Amino acid sequence: MSFPTMTFDERYRAISARDARFDGQFVMAVHSTGIYCRPSCPARTPKYTGVSFYPTSAAAHEAGYRACKRCLPEAAPGSPEWNLRGDVAARAMRLIAAGVVEQEGVPGLARRLGYSSRHLTRMLTAELGAGPLALARAHRAHAARMLLVGTDMPVSDVAFSAGFASIRQCNDTIREVFQLTPGQLRATRRPSTGSGTHEKETQEAQGAIDLLLPYRAPMDAAGVFAWMAARAVPGMEEATEASYARHLQLPGGPAHLHVRQDGDGRLRLRARVARLGDLARLMSTARRLFDLDADPVGIDAALSAHSELAPSVARIPGIRVPGATDPHEMLIRAMVGQQITVAAARTALTALTEALGERTADGGLLFPTMAAIAEHGAEVLRGPGARIRAITGAAAALAEESLILTVGDDAGQQRAALLAMPGIGPWTADYVRMRVIGDPDVFLPGDVAMRAGAAASGLPGEAKPLAAWAERTAPWRSYLAAHLWRAAPVRAPRTRRSAAKESA
């Protein structure tokens, strides 16, 4: 249940039960104390008439409230609302999390959304209780809190890593939001264990930081790691059953992302950037890549209500839909993977990356730029000429910006723009929408593996009846797709001996 659809009574029952499922989805502001908290705050439940609810911490702060020092609402996972919704407010929140305000300012954000700065501010204030500057400031405060509590970075580095323009601006914002100085906020962290301290010192010596990634349980981390491992491009990516690492290009230069699951089942991000200002963007990318702002309890409850899906949900609670580190790269990977196996696509992408990707200082590979693919892709890619021309043509359109592809796109407009490109069909356009925007309600009935998984689950195995059945699981069809992919029978690789035996 999302914030706009919840009544006041439903929100009040959630805070009375200290229901952690709603942490990050809204905040409560207590009139008598002037403090806002997450729904699961352990403090005494305020009176029914003494509390207000806000969709974002920025809105509560704009209304004159400060963050609770006990429950630290800024530490809650992000709201799943921004992927579930496709309106301007949700698109703006995705772009703000991606660092657009820090890079392009409010005018750049407004331009991407197709509005004037003034009109966008009015819309967001009316919808979310705060304008784009206040929302971006709240996001920076959240990033700064994570860095202060999770690392030993100097406050000056924390300020610029979180996206603040100056140390003073960072200090003032932290005091205003948390009623604490950066030093006092850092003192609230829990002491590390001996092994954790050693690991932190090792990583800081290597120029990396190590952070905890909060999420709502349950979490099928093993499924995401397995997904990444099957598609990892050697030299650029590395994945195991409990970790995923890759090199990627950010505005400030090459960066390295490493997400792993520790012994306690928590997810940790080890990050290294060329420019401190890219760190907040990398943190946001990691969350999107692992779908960490999803509401797994709500999704699982909706899917398990159907008897055909209940066994799969019980077997794999908290399934996630992997996101993408870069929208442009995701389109090329999807186009390369059209109508071929995952293994074949991986081989083709490996050849493309090795031939056209740039090397980082530590020997890693970066995915080729769109300009490089447009100019030299035909020399490396193999297959039908029309398919190669489609891939290089899409890369050229992205490089020239005649095709725009971002995490803040309108879903319908993005799909129409992709379908207008030669060689891009509904499967590719919808798959990109699922991975780039994080749209939770995408279904790909033409996908062979999905149909096989549907048949194995007792669902229709043909595209048209399967699509009709899937409508009953809206708005969670992307997660239905993830379950069907997992249910698809594993086909053993054919050997020469088995092929000869079949022939005989």
Secondary structure, DSSP 8 states (H G I E B T S, - for coil): --GGG--HHHHHHHHHTT-GGGBTTBEEEETTTTEEE-TT--S----GGGEEEESSHHHHHHTT-EE-TTT-GGGS---THHHH--SHHHHHHHHHHTTHHHHHHHHHHHHHHTS-HHHHHHHHHHHHSS-HHHHHHHHHHHHHHHHHHH----HHHHHHHTT-SSHHHHHHHHHHHHSS-HHHHHTTS----HHHHHHHHHHHHTT-EEEEE---S---HHHHHHHHHHH--TTTEEEETTEEEEEEEETTEEEEEEEEE-TTS-EEEEEE-SSGGGHHHHHHHHHHHTTTT--HHHHHHHHHTSTTTHHHHHHSTT------S-HHHHHHHHHHTTTS-HHHHHHHHHHHHHHH--B-TTS-B----HHHHHHHHHHH--S-HHHHHHHHHHHHHHHHTSS---TT--HHHHHHHHHTSTT--HHHHHHHIIIII--TT---TT-HHHHHHHHHTTS--SHHHHHHHHGGGTT-HHHHHHHHHHHS-------HHHHHHHH-
